[in-house]
Amino acid sequence: MSRTIAVMGVCAPERRAYAERTAVALDRSLHLLRYADLRSPHALPHPRSRPADADVVVDLAGDVDLIHAIGARGGAEVEAVCVVDARHMIGDLLDDAPLVASVRVGDTRGDVGARARQAALALELATRIVWINWEQVPTPALAVQMALASHLNPTAVVRLSRDPLSDLRSEAVHEGEILERAGWVRALNGEHDPYMSDNRVMTLRYEQLRPFHPARLSAALDRLDEGAAGRLVRSAGFCRLASRPGILARWEHVGSAMWIEPLGADDGRMGMGQEIAFTGLDLSAPKLAHVLDQAALTDDELAAGPSAWVAFDDPLPAWPAAAPSIPDATN
């Protein structure tokens, strides 16, 4: 295998040990990449050609910008291995802890749920997902974990690890953009076909043309977090808040943590309403749709228009001013 191998995962001791075993097994150098090693940790560079000495194993620390790190080393050409500790995989995805306890204001590593978001992202970017300590977990629980990972990243090779050489033997997918591996992206594109399945694991696509009432959405999120539609693990997509008209927002949720962040102002050409993919355990599609539909504008509210919407009670976190993301047609 002549590709750079990037090893990632939020369980640091297990990830480091696996990276070391991989380097030894393949007789490669082991590079350690930490957050401080990235000059612009939140930049998204264009993938570049791999350097001549790219045949290395890179241990990506738990708090690095994974998209930046993989993109800077070849993007889709990188063999991205996510190491999962079977003893607490689902717990990692439900963890509300930050990645770093003390950070500067604005550093998202300090967000509530940042560790769970990193765990989900590592799964979604992987070409291979390998489980360690799986011998200590009952078979039904392992089946749920592997199906959940496959739903979060339908393109990844999923494997119970025995040794790195065996784990790397099967062919993985190295086509397209790395962000398109995520299950939520594939679900919204109508391409969600997970390799493994389990009766308890489900991915649902929710669509609603009407914008959300912010106060009712806040209440709906609380209900969903309490299990009104099953155990939601991950959801992502796009949404609109009535009280913030003309702005398309990115919806992102992992475990009990939620982020709704503006993508930019537009004139409606970026799509209408809500388009969100939900993945979780024991989900009920009718209950999920019912809870979210109750948060959408009613007929009377919709008819009142944006001038009335901006006066709605809005308990959600404020956004910075959104710049237009689509140039004016006259420019």
Steps between C-alpha positions, in 0.01 A plus 500: 500500500660826384252746652548719801321336793331743739382348829230689688259457790414672828634220723861616517681198656331252269553717191867555577562130563329407173703758305821363651406141413415606146833679453691198629301251293556698179854610587408866463583818683245619754416870499311661786271788402372720780274804498795739539663352188232644271561861407136566415308229691160602366593565138377268227787475249471359151640147494852496358718231353663263746870566560761243412530390863125461549522130586471559872256437782360819652345496847240780501445634850144502626461878478647575156292625208457167325377648173804727478742227602371244248457757224857625540634145459319407182128510579323200354834329433569464873423171673299644790463243779261572786579300813195421714513359850205260509464542875366854466437591135141612550594675822758700305227611257274608786772674703427866578860577600717751313814389318713738704401625844651848475516687169470854371159648424386385156706180499244230418708235675352637821138457390266279697492173305817576301647161586192321366508713184864402446413134551225524240721687254776242530250228411361703209840577344643149529577261219523225764348466846664245728382380841739416779413332832203349321552166675371665820164601349196273442432412137159677480659823626780468245246451224326824599831689511611379159164576343499847657848571362392373160200732505726792594740411217356255245820499291740389774640152545393385848703236680563342839874551532738209539818667374574803277617295202173306492300818555659667197479202267156561348452774240344826620329780306721796408273690263326836523526763770569385855202694636267304273572179692276610786174311534297818540633637169424176321153487656417850376633405156286184490811277505489357852572128479684381814711188471378366836155522654323423824132518588573759769696739277328735259571810290205724415471797268280788615374769263276797575450801274391732780759667723519416868354716775811542722326464838306192392815354344682544831220310675505233228873448544448447872232240428722319251788501746269339754430215256165601350593331170767255617868546582636755254875468459584722203311743278623750243369698210356841422224706656339844519379692803201729441637765737818521290356521147716478191773292666568134433643325807701184555332261743740278693431282801685221678372339820348779708699783338352721230641759262292712261736734318448735205641408162419837348229739387338433164203580282333161530708323237674289764188294567193531716412370843656202671696203366656295780621141540459328837683186612432320825372199688138384515381805306136561409461688171140611574589626848806683374303670223218588743734666752679703233187589303357655815795739496430616143296812433122469496290626208428829677864550600617428149251746354616774739836513324856584604407834655304308765746214528787717623290582808470133603647394833842363409690319782763352267861628510559820305690492171767735370392714206468280191659622178329423168628169366362553149624804305242747380394423144580854394867473604 
